[in-house]
Amino acid sequence: MVERIMGMHFIYHTQECLFDGWRPPKHDPFLTIGRWLNKGIDPIDLPLEERLHLYRTTFPDRPYKFKHAASLPSAKNGYFRDELWTRE
């Protein structure tokens, strides 16, 4: 569960939004339920860039970016074009 919490917002999505263009590829219902039970509070309050760095440091052999996003497919999909992936 620690891996899933650390990967929230760039690997695992916790909210339904088909049209934002930046929806991570994986869904874990337990993360969503956990957020509901905690009134939407994110247990790791870090900017996304720092969260990604923490994840990559903690799990160096695990993938963190995937070939498919969960939002509607588009050439302009923000998940694939975001600067987050190039600031490494």
All heavy atoms as an XYZ file, in Angstrom:
753
protein
N       0.830     -1.197      0.000
C       0.000      0.000      0.000
C       0.867      1.251      0.000
O       0.476      2.257     -0.560
C      -0.937     -0.046      1.208
C      -2.113      0.832      1.061
S      -3.074      0.334     -0.371
C      -4.395      1.422     -0.311
N       2.042      1.181      0.595
C       2.946      2.340      0.614
C       3.307      2.744     -0.816
O       3.299      3.921     -1.162
C       4.218      2.034      1.432
C       5.257      3.123      1.261
C       3.873      1.859      2.893
N       3.593      1.747     -1.656
C       3.932      2.044     -3.057
C       2.779      2.745     -3.743
O       2.973      3.701     -4.484
C       4.288      0.733     -3.784
C       4.735      0.938     -5.223
C       3.593      0.966     -6.217
O       2.505      0.415     -5.935
O       3.779      1.552     -7.306
N       1.575      2.323     -3.501
C       0.409      2.936     -4.141
C       0.189      4.367     -3.649
O      -0.121      5.254     -4.431
C      -0.819      2.076     -3.905
C      -0.782      0.810     -4.714
C      -1.995     -0.052     -4.409
N      -2.106     -1.144     -5.338
C      -1.523     -2.316     -5.183
N      -0.769     -2.542     -4.127
N      -1.679     -3.264     -6.070
N       0.345      4.588     -2.364
C       0.167      5.941     -1.827
C       1.236      6.868     -2.391
O       0.947      7.996     -2.794
C       0.183      5.924     -0.283
C      -1.090      5.245      0.238
C       0.309      7.332      0.280
C      -1.090      4.968      1.724
N       2.476      6.388     -2.459
C       3.542      7.222     -3.017
C       3.325      7.487     -4.507
O       3.715      8.535     -5.013
C       4.903      6.562     -2.803
C       5.342      6.557     -1.363
S       6.872      5.655     -1.163
C       8.006      7.001     -0.997
N       2.699      6.548     -5.216
C       2.481      6.688     -6.652
C       1.197      7.394     -7.039
O       0.888      7.527     -8.229
N       0.450      7.873     -6.027
C      -0.795      8.594     -6.337
C      -0.497      9.839     -7.172
O       0.490     10.522     -6.952
C      -1.500      9.025     -5.039
C      -2.255      7.914     -4.377
S      -2.952      8.272     -2.738
C      -3.387      9.960     -2.748
N      -1.345     10.079     -8.144
C      -1.354     11.275     -8.985
C      -0.434     11.186    -10.198
O      -0.532     12.024    -11.080
C      -1.058     12.544     -8.190
C      -1.816     12.650     -6.912
N      -3.193     12.532     -6.844
C      -1.402     12.816     -5.639
C      -3.581     12.642     -5.587
N      -2.518     12.810     -4.837
N       0.478     10.224    -10.252
C       1.244     10.056    -11.494
C       1.236      8.604    -11.967
O       1.477      8.341    -13.135
C       2.683     10.590    -11.364
C       3.541      9.907    -10.352
C       4.321      8.823    -10.693
C       3.563     10.360     -9.041
C       5.112      8.194     -9.744
C       4.359      9.750     -8.091
C       5.131      8.658     -8.443
N       0.938      7.647    -11.096
C       0.723      6.254    -11.508
C      -0.742      5.885    -11.282
O      -1.395      5.340    -12.154
C       1.618      5.276    -10.722
C       3.081      5.505    -11.054
C       1.234      3.824    -11.057
C       4.046      4.625    -10.261
N      -1.246      6.194    -10.107
C      -2.610      5.819     -9.721
C      -3.490      7.059     -9.642
O      -3.141      8.030     -8.989
C      -2.611      5.131     -8.349
C      -1.743      3.898     -8.301
C      -0.447      3.970     -7.817
C      -2.228      2.679     -8.749
C       0.359      2.835     -7.772
C      -1.424      1.544     -8.712
C      -0.134      1.625     -8.230
O       0.656      0.523     -8.192
N      -4.624      7.000    -10.322
C      -5.566      8.107    -10.187
C      -6.593      7.781     -9.112
O      -6.882      6.618     -8.859
C      -6.238      8.450    -11.520
C      -7.107      7.373    -12.080
N      -6.645      6.419    -12.956
C      -8.421      7.103    -11.887
C      -7.635      5.617    -13.292
N      -8.722      6.002    -12.654
N      -7.101      8.807     -8.483
C      -8.053      8.615     -7.388
C      -9.352      9.357     -7.620
O     -10.237      9.320     -6.767
C      -7.448      9.086     -6.046
O      -7.089     10.454     -6.165
C      -6.238      8.253     -5.667
N      -9.455     10.046     -8.766
C     -10.676     10.782     -9.078
C     -11.060     10.514    -10.524
O     -10.204     10.318    -11.378
C     -10.476     12.276     -8.877
C     -10.147     12.642     -7.456
C      -9.849     14.122     -7.311
O      -9.755     14.852     -8.280
N      -9.699     14.554     -6.082
N     -12.347     10.518    -10.797
C     -12.852     10.288    -12.144
C     -12.909     11.607    -12.904
O     -13.619     12.522    -12.511
C     -14.254      9.675    -12.078
C     -14.812      9.280    -13.403
C     -14.075      8.100    -14.018
O     -13.562      7.255    -13.272
O     -14.010      8.036    -15.252
N     -12.122     11.717    -13.949
C     -12.163     12.890    -14.817
C     -11.638     12.463    -16.183
O     -10.438     12.269    -16.357
C     -11.329     14.033    -14.256
S     -11.465     15.510    -15.266
N     -12.526     12.288    -17.126
C     -12.148     11.761    -18.440
C     -11.547     12.802    -19.362
O     -10.911     12.457    -20.349
C     -13.370     11.142    -19.115
C     -13.994      9.957    -18.395
C     -15.245      9.507    -19.124
C     -13.021      8.818    -18.269
N     -11.746     14.068    -19.086
C     -11.413     15.080    -20.073
C     -10.269     16.005    -19.693
O      -9.980     16.949    -20.398
C     -12.660     15.923    -20.377
C     -13.791     15.071    -20.853
C     -14.824     14.735    -20.005
C     -13.803     14.571    -22.146
C     -15.864     13.935    -20.434
C     -14.839     13.765    -22.587
C     -15.875     13.449    -21.731
N      -9.598     15.758    -18.584
C      -8.554     16.682    -18.167
C      -7.251     16.476    -18.923
O      -6.390     17.340    -18.920
C      -8.315     16.603    -16.657
C      -7.759     15.258    -16.213
O      -7.632     14.342    -17.048
O      -7.467     15.130    -15.018
N      -7.071     15.328    -19.561
C      -5.859     15.084    -20.320
C      -4.671     14.694    -19.469
O      -3.594     14.440    -19.967
N      -4.828     14.667    -18.153
C      -3.719     14.303    -17.265
C      -4.271     13.374    -16.205
O      -4.429     13.745    -15.055
C      -3.142     15.540    -16.601
C      -1.667     15.473    -16.283
C      -0.753     16.393    -16.668
C      -0.943     14.490    -15.542
N       0.492     16.039    -16.211
C       0.414     14.865    -15.516
C      -1.263     13.310    -14.905
C       1.416     14.139    -14.880
C      -0.276     12.572    -14.277
C       1.048     13.002    -14.274
N      -4.580     12.182    -16.618
C      -5.110     11.202    -15.677
C      -4.205      9.980    -15.711
O      -4.081      9.333    -16.737
C      -6.531     10.828    -16.062
C      -7.201     10.007    -15.006
C      -8.702     10.047    -15.210
N      -9.250      8.825    -14.671
C     -10.057      8.039    -15.336
N     -10.442      8.315    -16.543
N     -10.506      6.953    -14.774
N      -3.544      9.669    -14.609
C      -2.616      8.534    -14.579
C      -3.282      7.229    -15.014
O      -4.491      7.073    -14.915
C      -2.173      8.470    -13.125
C      -2.351      9.855    -12.628
C      -3.582     10.369    -13.324
N      -2.477      6.277    -15.443
C      -3.009      5.081    -16.091
C      -3.645      4.039    -15.193
O      -4.447      3.247    -15.646
C      -1.780      4.484    -16.776
C      -0.632      4.975    -15.981
C      -1.027      6.323    -15.482
N      -3.321      3.993    -13.923
C      -3.815      2.905    -13.087
C      -4.832      3.387    -12.054
O      -4.793      4.530    -11.623
C      -2.647      2.221    -12.368
C      -1.692      1.553    -13.335
C      -0.661      0.764    -12.597
C       0.236      0.053    -13.577
N       1.008     -0.995    -12.933
N      -5.696      2.453    -11.685
C      -6.731      2.754    -10.695
C      -6.699      1.674     -9.620
O      -6.665      0.491     -9.923
C      -8.099      2.790    -11.362
C      -9.216      3.015    -10.391
N      -9.383      4.217     -9.743
C     -10.188      2.207     -9.954
C     -10.429      4.124     -8.941
N     -10.932      2.913     -9.061
N      -6.676      2.093     -8.379
C      -6.761      1.168     -7.258
C      -7.927      1.622     -6.387
O      -7.853      2.677     -5.751
C      -5.457      1.172     -6.454
C      -5.476      0.166     -5.322
O      -6.572     -0.173     -4.819
O      -4.397     -0.285     -4.931
N      -9.014      0.873     -6.369
C     -10.191      1.283     -5.591
C      -9.889      1.540     -4.119
O     -10.521      2.383     -3.491
C     -11.164      0.109     -5.743
C     -10.704     -0.627     -6.944
C      -9.231     -0.391     -7.060
N      -8.907      0.837     -3.546
C      -8.586      1.049     -2.141
C      -8.020      2.447     -1.892
O      -8.242      3.031     -0.830
C      -7.622     -0.025     -1.636
C      -8.251     -1.378     -1.564
C      -7.846     -2.387     -2.410
C      -9.274     -1.630     -0.665
C      -8.439     -3.633     -2.349
C      -9.875     -2.882     -0.599
C      -9.452     -3.888     -1.446
N      -7.293      2.995     -2.856
C      -6.807      4.379     -2.707
C      -7.978      5.354     -2.691
O      -8.019      6.282     -1.887
C      -5.863      4.741     -3.851
C      -4.472      4.154     -3.822
C      -3.698      4.564     -5.068
C      -3.727      4.595     -2.578
N      -8.913      5.143     -3.595
C     -10.086      6.020     -3.665
C     -10.904      5.929     -2.386
O     -11.281      6.952     -1.808
C     -10.943      5.640     -4.881
O     -10.131      5.707     -6.055
C     -12.122      6.576     -5.035
N     -11.146      4.727     -1.916
C     -11.909      4.544     -0.667
C     -11.165      5.170      0.507
O     -11.759      5.835      1.354
C     -12.186      3.044     -0.428
C     -13.153      2.529     -1.484
C     -12.723      2.802      0.976
C     -13.274      1.017     -1.534
N      -9.844      4.977      0.555
C      -9.043      5.582      1.620
C      -9.139      7.092      1.626
O      -9.240      7.715      2.686
N      -9.133      7.689      0.448
C      -9.274      9.156      0.377
C     -10.663      9.583      0.822
O     -10.822     10.601      1.492
C      -8.966      9.660     -1.026
C      -7.480      9.510     -1.305
C      -6.903     10.439     -2.280
N      -7.074     11.831     -1.931
C      -6.945     12.796     -2.827
N      -6.659     12.529     -4.066
N      -7.098     14.045     -2.473
N     -11.696      8.839      0.429
C     -13.057      9.155      0.877
C     -13.137      9.101      2.395
O     -13.716      9.987      3.023
C     -14.071      8.179      0.304
C     -14.347      8.304     -1.160
C     -14.066      9.357     -1.986
C     -14.962      7.318     -1.980
N     -14.447      9.085     -3.256
C     -15.014      7.840     -3.292
C     -15.452      6.047     -1.748
C     -15.558      7.124     -4.356
C     -15.997      5.348     -2.809
C     -16.051      5.888     -4.089
N     -12.575      8.053      2.981
C     -12.637      7.901      4.433
C     -11.843      8.971      5.175
O     -12.114      9.252      6.343
C     -12.130      6.508      4.836
C     -12.996      5.334      4.384
C     -12.305      4.012      4.688
C     -14.374      5.390      5.032
N     -10.868      9.564      4.513
C     -10.047     10.620      5.112
C     -10.410     12.004      4.584
O      -9.580     12.909      4.589
C      -8.564     10.331      4.867
C      -8.098      9.160      5.683
O      -8.125      9.208      6.897
N      -7.686      8.105      5.013
N     -11.645     12.137      4.100
C     -12.175     13.419      3.625
C     -11.325     14.031      2.513
O     -11.150     15.241      2.437
C     -12.332     14.384      4.790
C     -13.280     13.857      5.834
C     -13.405     14.779      7.007
C     -14.350     14.122      7.993
N     -14.359     14.714      9.271
N     -10.758     13.187      1.664
C     -10.000     13.652      0.513
C      -8.580     14.091      0.813
O      -7.888     14.601     -0.063
N      -8.139     13.900      2.039
C      -6.794     14.335      2.412
C      -5.761     13.382      1.831
O      -5.882     12.169      1.936
C      -6.652     14.399      3.949
C      -7.587     15.473      4.499
C      -5.208     14.663      4.359
C      -7.678     15.485      6.004
N      -4.743     13.949      1.218
C      -3.646     13.169      0.659
C      -2.643     12.902      1.780
O      -2.149     13.839      2.397
C      -2.990     13.962     -0.468
C      -1.970     13.163     -1.241
O      -1.407     12.199     -0.690
O      -1.722     13.511     -2.399
N      -2.304     11.647      2.064
C      -1.393     11.348      3.170
C       0.033     11.855      2.954
O       0.784     11.998      3.907
C      -1.421      9.836      3.286
C      -2.047      9.341      2.050
C      -2.814     10.451      1.435
N       0.423     12.119      1.713
C       1.749     12.675      1.432
C       1.538     14.016      0.749
O       1.274     14.079     -0.442
C       2.584     11.746      0.529
C       2.750     10.375      1.160
C       3.951     12.367      0.246
C       3.461      9.374      0.283
N       1.641     15.065      1.501
C       1.376     16.406      0.979
C       2.656     16.977      0.371
O       3.363     17.755      1.008
C       0.844     17.294      2.099
C       0.379     18.640      1.575
O       0.078     18.739      0.373
O       0.316     19.586      2.378
N       2.952     16.556     -0.863
C       4.137     17.024     -1.579
C       3.743     17.452     -2.978
O       2.818     16.873     -3.564
C       5.168     15.897     -1.714
C       5.916     15.437     -0.485
C       6.784     14.230     -0.836
C       6.787     16.549      0.055
N       4.443     18.416     -3.544
C       4.221     18.716     -4.962
C       4.528     17.474     -5.805
O       5.344     16.622     -5.412
C       5.223     19.832     -5.253
C       5.562     20.416     -3.922
C       5.415     19.303     -2.932
N       3.911     17.369     -6.956
C       4.040     16.181     -7.781
C       5.488     15.863     -8.144
O       5.896     14.700     -8.129
C       3.200     16.339     -9.048
C       2.931     15.073     -9.841
C       2.295     13.990     -8.988
C       2.050     15.391    -11.033
N       6.280     16.871     -8.428
C       7.685     16.647     -8.785
C       8.453     15.999     -7.624
O       9.215     15.054     -7.819
C       8.342     17.960     -9.178
C       9.751     17.788     -9.695
C      10.323     19.094    -10.226
O       9.556     19.998    -10.589
O      11.556     19.183    -10.271
N       8.238     16.483     -6.411
C       8.903     15.906     -5.236
C       8.390     14.505     -4.938
O       9.143     13.635     -4.517
C       8.703     16.809     -4.019
C       9.440     18.116     -4.121
C       9.193     18.999     -2.922
O       8.999     18.461     -1.808
O       9.178     20.222     -3.098
N       7.107     14.301     -5.176
C       6.509     12.991     -4.952
C       7.116     11.966     -5.918
O       7.435     10.849     -5.529
C       5.003     13.094     -5.151
C       4.259     11.867     -4.782
C       2.762     12.089     -5.033
N       2.022     11.220     -4.196
C       1.240     11.589     -3.208
N       1.070     12.846     -2.928
N       0.606     10.715     -2.490
N       7.291     12.354     -7.173
C       7.913     11.475     -8.157
C       9.351     11.151     -7.753
O       9.779     10.004     -7.823
C       7.881     12.100     -9.551
C       8.588     11.322    -10.652
C       7.986      9.932    -10.839
C       8.556     12.101    -11.952
N      10.085     12.155     -7.307
C      11.466     11.930     -6.869
C      11.508     10.956     -5.688
O      12.332     10.037     -5.658
C      12.137     13.257     -6.500
C      13.527     13.084     -5.975
N      14.590     12.753     -6.791
C      14.019     13.162     -4.730
C      15.680     12.638     -6.053
N      15.357     12.890     -4.785
N      10.613     11.134     -4.725
C      10.537     10.233     -3.573
C      10.232      8.806     -4.031
O      10.859      7.848     -3.575
C       9.469     10.720     -2.588
C       9.230      9.860     -1.358
C      10.471      9.824     -0.476
C       8.031     10.390     -0.584
N       9.293      8.670     -4.953
C       8.926      7.349     -5.462
C      10.112      6.691     -6.164
O      10.425      5.524     -5.919
C       7.748      7.465     -6.429
C       7.255      6.132     -6.933
C       6.259      5.448     -6.257
C       7.786      5.550     -8.070
C       5.804      4.216     -6.702
C       7.345      4.317     -8.518
C       6.352      3.662     -7.835
O       5.914      2.434     -8.280
N      10.776      7.437     -7.038
C      11.898      6.878     -7.801
C      13.073      6.522     -6.897
O      13.807      5.581     -7.164
C      12.331      7.852     -8.885
C      11.248      7.977     -9.971
C      11.671      8.849    -11.087
N      12.809      8.219    -11.745
C      13.687      8.868    -12.477
N      13.584     10.153    -12.647
N      14.686      8.225    -13.048
N      13.264      7.265     -5.824
C      14.324      6.976     -4.862
C      13.993      5.727     -4.046
O      14.855      4.896     -3.779
C      14.535      8.179     -3.923
O      14.823      9.334     -4.703
C      15.664      7.924     -2.951
N      12.736      5.601     -3.651
C      12.302      4.492     -2.819
C      12.144      3.190     -3.617
O      12.451      2.120     -3.124
C      10.963      4.830     -2.127
O      11.101      6.079     -1.457
C      10.569      3.757     -1.129
N      11.654      3.314     -4.852
C      11.411      2.149     -5.708
C      12.155      2.320     -7.034
O      11.532      2.510     -8.088
C       9.912      1.978     -5.968
C       9.082      1.856     -4.724
C       8.339      2.930     -4.261
C       9.055      0.675     -4.008
C       7.570      2.827     -3.112
C       8.292      0.558     -2.857
C       7.552      1.636     -2.407
N      13.484      2.259     -7.032
C      14.255      2.562     -8.252
C      14.033      1.587     -9.404
O      14.258      1.957    -10.562
C      15.706      2.519     -7.774
C      15.696      1.692     -6.544
C      14.349      1.901     -5.915
N      13.577      0.378     -9.143
C      13.391     -0.609    -10.207
C      11.956     -0.691    -10.720
O      11.676     -1.502    -11.596
C      13.832     -1.991     -9.714
C      15.309     -2.019     -9.368
O      16.080     -1.246     -9.965
O      15.691     -2.813     -8.486
N      11.075      0.123    -10.201
C       9.661      0.075    -10.604
C       9.373      1.134    -11.649
O       9.896      2.243    -11.580
C       8.771      0.292     -9.399
C       9.000     -0.827     -8.375
C       7.852     -1.120     -7.553
N       6.625     -1.172     -8.307
C       5.681     -2.061     -8.089
N       5.855     -2.980     -7.175
N       4.563     -2.037     -8.750
N       8.525      0.821    -12.629
C       8.155      1.841    -13.626
C       7.323      2.942    -12.982
O       6.611      2.712    -12.012
C       7.341      1.061    -14.651
C       6.846     -0.132    -13.928
C       7.852     -0.442    -12.854
N       7.422      4.137    -13.521
C       6.665      5.277    -12.987
C       5.914      6.029    -14.079
O       5.058      6.845    -13.804
C       7.582      6.232    -12.224
C       8.729      6.746    -13.059
C       8.605      7.922    -13.786
C       9.927      6.054    -13.135
C       9.636      8.384    -14.565
C      10.964      6.513    -13.899
C      10.815      7.683    -14.627
O      11.843      8.130    -15.399
N       6.242      5.784    -15.341
C       5.521      6.366    -16.468
C       5.130      5.222    -17.397
O       5.910      4.312    -17.613
C       6.387      7.365    -17.213
C       5.632      8.056    -18.329
C       6.499      9.040    -19.059
C       5.717      9.654    -20.207
N       6.581     10.421    -21.078
N       3.921      5.306    -17.926
C       3.386      4.209    -18.710
C       2.990      4.673    -20.112
O       2.887      5.872    -20.374
C       2.199      3.589    -17.976
C       2.605      3.011    -16.648
C       2.676      3.802    -15.509
C       2.966      1.682    -16.544
C       3.081      3.286    -14.288
C       3.380      1.150    -15.325
C       3.437      1.947    -14.205
N       2.768      3.729    -21.003
C       2.464      4.041    -22.405
C       1.033      4.502    -22.611
O       0.714      5.057    -23.648
C       2.727      2.813    -23.277
C       4.174      2.428    -23.345
C       4.370      1.219    -24.223
C       5.834      0.825    -24.238
N       6.080     -0.331    -25.096
N       0.163      4.255    -21.645
C      -1.244      4.609    -21.785
C      -1.700      5.404    -20.569
O      -1.344      5.088    -19.449
C      -2.109      3.356    -21.913
C      -1.692      2.478    -23.043
N      -1.957      2.789    -24.354
C      -1.003      1.317    -23.073
C      -1.461      1.852    -25.135
N      -0.873      0.945    -24.374
N      -2.496      6.430    -20.816
C      -3.121      7.192    -19.734
C      -4.576      6.756    -19.631
O      -5.115      6.140    -20.547
C      -3.029      8.687    -20.009
N      -5.221      7.072    -18.542
C      -6.607      6.663    -18.341
C      -7.599      7.663    -18.915
O      -8.777      7.374    -19.009
C      -6.886      6.467    -16.853
N      -7.142      8.834    -19.308
C      -8.053      9.812    -19.898
C      -8.270      9.474    -21.370
O      -7.610      8.595    -21.922
C      -7.486     11.215    -19.752
O      -6.213     11.285    -20.330
N      -9.163     10.196    -22.009
C      -9.431      9.939    -23.418
C      -8.162     10.127    -24.233
O      -7.408     11.072    -24.007
C     -10.518     10.893    -23.926
C     -11.900     10.676    -23.321
C     -12.853     11.756    -23.803
C     -12.441      9.301    -23.666
N      -7.904      9.227    -25.191
C      -6.679      9.333    -25.984
C      -6.670     10.607    -26.827
O      -7.686     10.995    -27.376
C      -6.709      8.098    -26.876
C      -7.956      7.383    -26.601
C      -8.714      8.090    -25.541
N      -5.535     11.246    -26.895
C      -5.400     12.473    -27.653
C      -3.929     12.758    -27.875
O      -3.094     12.484    -27.023
C      -6.038     13.633    -26.884
O      -5.632     14.859    -27.428
N      -3.611     13.329    -29.021
C      -2.226     13.724    -29.298
C      -1.798     14.828    -28.343
O      -0.614     15.031    -28.109
C      -2.097     14.179    -30.740
N      -2.755     15.545    -27.789
C      -2.455     16.643    -26.873
C      -2.568     16.214    -25.411
O      -2.636     17.043    -24.527
C      -3.415     17.802    -27.134
C      -3.263     18.390    -28.505
C      -4.247     19.516    -28.712
C      -4.096     20.107    -30.089
N      -5.036     21.195    -30.314
N      -2.598     14.930    -25.170
C      -2.787     14.430    -23.807
C      -1.685     14.944    -22.896
O      -0.507     14.686    -23.108
C      -2.803     12.898    -23.816
C      -3.218     12.333    -22.482
O      -2.724     12.739    -21.442
N      -4.139     11.405    -22.502
N      -2.063     15.665    -21.872
C      -1.108     16.276    -20.955
C      -0.253     15.290    -20.184
O       0.857     15.609    -19.797
N      -0.758     14.086    -19.980
C       0.027     13.078    -19.235
C       1.345     12.805    -19.937
O       2.377     12.684    -19.305
C      -0.782     11.783    -19.104
C      -0.004     10.651    -18.461
C       0.185     10.608    -17.086
C       0.538      9.623    -19.230
C       0.897      9.580    -16.493
C       1.245      8.592    -18.652
C       1.421      8.576    -17.283
O       2.130      7.555    -16.699
N       1.327     12.709    -21.248
C       2.534     12.358    -21.997
C       3.438     13.554    -22.253
O       4.641     13.408    -22.380
C       2.161     11.703    -23.322
C       1.329     10.472    -23.126
C      -0.017     10.472    -23.455
C       1.871      9.327    -22.582
C      -0.792      9.342    -23.261
C       1.105      8.183    -22.379
C      -0.228      8.202    -22.724
N       2.878     14.745    -22.307
C       3.655     15.931    -22.661
C       4.090     16.753    -21.456
O       4.789     17.738    -21.597
C       2.825     16.830    -23.587
C       2.473     16.162    -24.888
C       1.678     17.059    -25.827
N       0.518     17.651    -25.190
C       0.331     18.975    -25.026
N       1.205     19.824    -25.467
N      -0.744     19.426    -24.435
N       3.701     16.378    -20.267
C       3.992     17.175    -19.078
C       5.493     17.316    -18.835
O       6.259     16.376    -19.042
C       3.342     16.539    -17.851
C       3.265     17.505    -16.688
O       4.326     17.755    -16.075
O       2.175     18.004    -16.408
N       5.902     18.479    -18.372
C       7.312     18.736    -18.065
C       7.813     17.890    -16.901
O       9.016     17.761    -16.711
C       7.518     20.220    -17.738
C       7.336     21.126    -18.923
C       7.521     22.587    -18.535
O       7.920     22.859    -17.381
O       7.262     23.441    -19.380
N       6.918     17.324    -16.137
C       7.304     16.460    -15.014
C       8.269     15.364    -15.479
O       9.216     15.036    -14.787
C       6.056     15.810    -14.406
C       6.288     14.796    -13.286
C       6.799     15.513    -12.036
C       5.007     14.045    -12.989
N       8.044     14.838    -16.661
C       8.864     13.727    -17.164
C      10.227     14.188    -17.674
O      11.122     13.375    -17.820
C       8.112     12.992    -18.268
C       6.719     12.632    -17.879
C       5.569     13.030    -18.506
C       6.295     11.812    -16.788
N       4.480     12.510    -17.877
C       4.892     11.756    -16.809
C       6.960     11.114    -15.784
C       4.150     11.036    -15.872
C       6.219     10.402    -14.868
C       4.827     10.361    -14.919
N      10.376     15.469    -17.958
C      11.661     15.959    -18.482
C      12.497     16.675    -17.448
O      13.633     17.045    -17.722
C      11.416     16.906    -19.677
O      10.624     18.017    -19.237
C      10.724     16.179    -20.809
N      11.987     16.890    -16.242
C      12.716     17.597    -15.178
C      13.580     16.669    -14.354
O      14.013     17.035    -13.280
C      11.729     18.282    -14.234
C      11.051     19.460    -14.834
C      10.187     20.102    -13.796
N       8.841     20.190    -14.353
C       7.735     20.154    -13.666
N       7.753     20.023    -12.368
N       6.571     20.244    -14.255
N      13.834     15.494    -14.806
C      14.544     14.494    -14.005
C      16.000     14.801    -13.866
O      16.784     15.142    -14.533
C      14.340     13.122    -14.615
C      12.877     12.787    -14.674
C      12.603     11.554    -15.516
O      13.529     10.941    -16.027
O      11.443     11.215    -15.650
